[in-house]
Amino acid sequence: MKEVGGKTAVNYNNGKVHLRLAAGQSVIFVASDAYYPVKADYETTNKIKLNLKNIKLSVANAESYPKFESKQILNKLINVNSVKNFRQFSGNIKYSMQFDLDQVQEGMILDLGKVNEVATVELNGHKLGTKIAYPYEFKDISSYLVAGTNNLEVVVVNNLGINQQDFLSQYMLIKPAGLLGPISLKY
């Protein structure tokens, strides 16, 4: 059995492969006698939890997008549905924040932690891309980082199920919305 980040377990026994994956996680298996050297994500040995500062929260629903409104200052990442006036918000949630970094290492990975649902990321003015499922990681970002203060912008889009509930979905538990973190750098 092999543990990967405490989330994946692989057991190969008598020609059968048994997997245990985290929610939203996937694995690719190649059935071959050939050797394929692959550097797995879990081989990173260092992790820096980012101390976020100046977290600005703004939102845009379908009618107002791309204009973001209702700016609020947060002292930490929280469930947006727990913020007054956003309890049933559906749409785009923008987080603009900063973090300080002493030294840039080669091969750094930005890990957003927990996100509900889709995340688009910009780091120091460079678009890193969009992730729609776990893991919310952006690889090889070292060339976009600076020693000192870095600017990070994350736009999270949640689903309409929070705001527009039908007969059945009105009884569903509403999962936390937005960027929940913790945000870290791995290398």
C-alpha positions as CSV (number, residue, x, y, z in Angstrom):
1,M,0.0,0.0,0.0
2,K,1.3,3.5,-0.9
3,E,0.1,6.7,0.8
4,V,0.3,9.9,-1.2
5,G,-0.2,13.0,0.8
6,G,-2.3,11.0,3.2
7,K,-5.1,10.9,0.6
8,T,-4.4,8.2,-2.0
9,A,-3.8,4.5,-1.2
10,V,-2.8,2.0,-3.9
11,N,-2.6,-1.7,-3.2
12,Y,-1.5,-4.1,-5.9
13,N,-2.2,-7.7,-5.1
14,N,-2.5,-10.8,-7.3
15,G,-2.9,-8.8,-10.5
16,K,-5.6,-6.5,-9.0
17,V,-5.2,-2.8,-8.3
18,H,-7.2,-1.3,-5.4
19,L,-7.5,2.5,-5.1
20,R,-8.6,4.8,-2.4
21,L,-8.9,8.4,-3.6
22,A,-9.9,11.7,-2.0
23,A,-13.1,13.4,-3.2
24,G,-12.4,14.9,-6.6
25,Q,-9.0,13.2,-7.0
26,S,-8.1,11.2,-10.1
27,V,-5.2,8.9,-11.1
28,I,-3.9,7.8,-14.5
29,F,-2.6,4.2,-14.8
30,V,-0.4,3.1,-17.7
31,A,-0.5,-0.7,-18.2
32,S,2.8,-1.6,-19.8
33,D,6.1,-3.4,-19.1
34,A,8.0,-0.2,-20.0
35,Y,9.3,2.1,-17.4
36,Y,7.9,5.6,-17.3
37,P,9.8,7.9,-14.9
38,V,7.3,10.4,-13.4
39,K,7.9,13.0,-10.8
40,A,4.8,13.0,-8.7
41,D,3.4,16.1,-7.0
42,Y,3.8,14.5,-3.5
43,E,7.6,14.6,-3.9
44,T,7.7,18.2,-2.7
45,T,9.2,18.3,0.7
46,N,8.7,21.9,1.8
47,K,5.5,23.8,2.4
48,I,5.1,27.4,3.3
49,K,1.7,28.5,4.6
50,L,1.1,32.0,3.3
51,N,0.4,34.8,5.8
52,L,-2.2,36.7,3.7
53,K,-2.7,40.4,4.2
54,N,-5.0,43.1,2.8
55,I,-7.6,40.5,1.7
56,K,-10.2,42.4,-0.3
57,L,-13.5,40.6,-1.1
58,S,-15.7,41.8,-4.0
59,V,-18.5,40.0,-5.9
60,A,-20.2,40.1,-9.3
61,N,-23.4,38.3,-10.1
62,A,-24.6,37.4,-13.6
63,E,-26.1,40.8,-14.1
64,S,-23.1,42.9,-12.9
65,Y,-20.2,40.8,-14.2
66,P,-17.5,41.8,-15.0
67,K,-18.0,44.8,-12.7
68,F,-17.2,43.7,-9.1
69,E,-19.0,45.4,-6.2
70,S,-19.5,45.3,-2.4
71,K,-15.9,45.4,-1.4
72,Q,-15.2,44.1,2.1
73,I,-11.9,43.7,3.9
74,L,-11.3,40.3,5.5
75,N,-8.6,39.4,8.1
76,K,-8.7,35.7,7.0
77,L,-10.3,33.4,4.4
78,I,-13.9,32.4,5.3
79,N,-17.0,30.9,3.9
80,V,-18.6,33.7,1.9
81,N,-22.0,32.4,2.7
82,S,-21.3,33.2,6.4
83,V,-20.7,36.9,5.5
84,K,-23.7,39.2,6.1
85,N,-25.5,40.1,2.8
86,F,-23.8,37.1,1.0
87,R,-25.7,34.2,2.6
88,Q,-27.2,33.1,-0.7
89,F,-24.8,34.6,-3.1
90,S,-24.2,32.9,-6.4
91,G,-21.7,34.3,-8.9
92,N,-18.1,35.5,-9.1
93,I,-16.2,36.1,-5.8
94,K,-12.9,38.0,-6.2
95,Y,-10.2,37.9,-3.6
96,S,-7.3,40.4,-4.0
97,M,-4.6,39.9,-1.4
98,Q,-0.9,40.1,-0.8
99,F,1.7,37.9,0.8
100,D,5.4,38.3,1.6
101,L,8.1,35.8,0.5
102,D,11.7,35.9,1.8
103,Q,13.2,33.8,-1.1
104,V,11.9,32.3,-4.3
105,Q,12.8,28.6,-4.8
106,E,12.9,26.7,-8.1
107,G,9.8,24.7,-9.0
108,M,7.4,26.4,-6.6
109,I,3.7,25.3,-6.6
110,L,0.8,27.5,-5.5
111,D,-1.7,25.4,-3.5
112,L,-5.1,27.2,-2.9
113,G,-6.3,24.6,-0.4
114,K,-10.0,24.2,-0.4
115,V,-12.1,26.0,-3.0
116,N,-15.7,25.8,-3.9
117,E,-16.0,25.7,-7.0
118,V,-14.0,27.1,-10.0
119,A,-10.9,29.2,-9.4
120,T,-9.0,31.5,-11.8
121,V,-5.7,32.8,-10.5
122,E,-3.5,35.8,-11.3
123,L,-0.1,36.3,-9.6
124,N,1.7,39.6,-9.9
125,G,-0.2,40.4,-13.0
126,H,0.5,37.0,-14.7
127,K,-2.5,34.7,-15.4
128,L,-1.8,31.3,-14.0
129,G,-5.0,29.6,-15.3
130,T,-8.2,28.1,-14.1
131,K,-8.9,25.0,-12.0
132,I,-12.3,23.3,-11.8
133,A,-11.6,20.6,-9.3
134,Y,-9.2,19.4,-6.6
135,P,-6.2,19.8,-6.4
136,Y,-6.3,23.5,-6.9
137,E,-2.6,23.7,-7.6
138,F,-0.6,25.8,-10.0
139,K,2.8,24.4,-10.9
140,D,6.1,26.0,-11.8
141,I,5.2,29.6,-10.7
142,S,8.7,30.5,-9.5
143,S,9.2,32.9,-12.5
144,Y,6.1,34.9,-11.4
145,L,7.1,35.2,-7.7
146,V,9.3,37.9,-6.2
147,A,11.3,38.1,-3.0
148,G,9.2,40.6,-1.1
149,T,5.5,41.5,-1.5
150,N,3.5,39.5,-4.0
151,N,0.0,40.3,-5.3
152,L,-2.5,37.4,-5.7
153,E,-5.9,37.6,-7.2
154,V,-8.3,34.6,-7.1
155,V,-11.7,34.7,-8.7
156,V,-14.0,31.9,-7.5
157,V,-17.2,31.0,-9.2
158,N,-19.8,29.1,-7.3
159,N,-23.0,27.5,-8.7
160,L,-26.5,28.8,-8.9
161,G,-27.8,26.1,-6.6
162,I,-27.1,28.4,-3.6
163,N,-29.4,31.2,-4.9
164,Q,-31.9,29.4,-7.2
165,Q,-33.3,26.5,-5.3
166,D,-36.1,24.2,-6.7
167,F,-38.4,22.0,-4.8
168,L,-35.8,19.3,-4.1
169,S,-32.6,21.4,-3.8
170,Q,-34.2,23.7,-1.2
171,Y,-33.6,20.9,1.3
172,M,-29.9,20.3,0.4
173,L,-27.2,21.4,2.7
174,I,-25.4,24.4,1.2
175,K,-21.6,23.7,1.2
176,P,-19.2,26.5,2.0
177,A,-18.6,28.9,-0.8
178,G,-15.5,30.7,-2.0
179,L,-11.8,30.4,-1.3
180,L,-11.3,28.6,2.0
181,G,-7.6,27.8,1.9
182,P,-5.2,27.5,3.5
183,I,-3.1,28.9,0.7
184,S,0.5,27.6,0.6
185,L,3.6,27.4,-1.5
186,K,5.2,24.0,-2.0
187,Y,8.7,23.1,-3.4
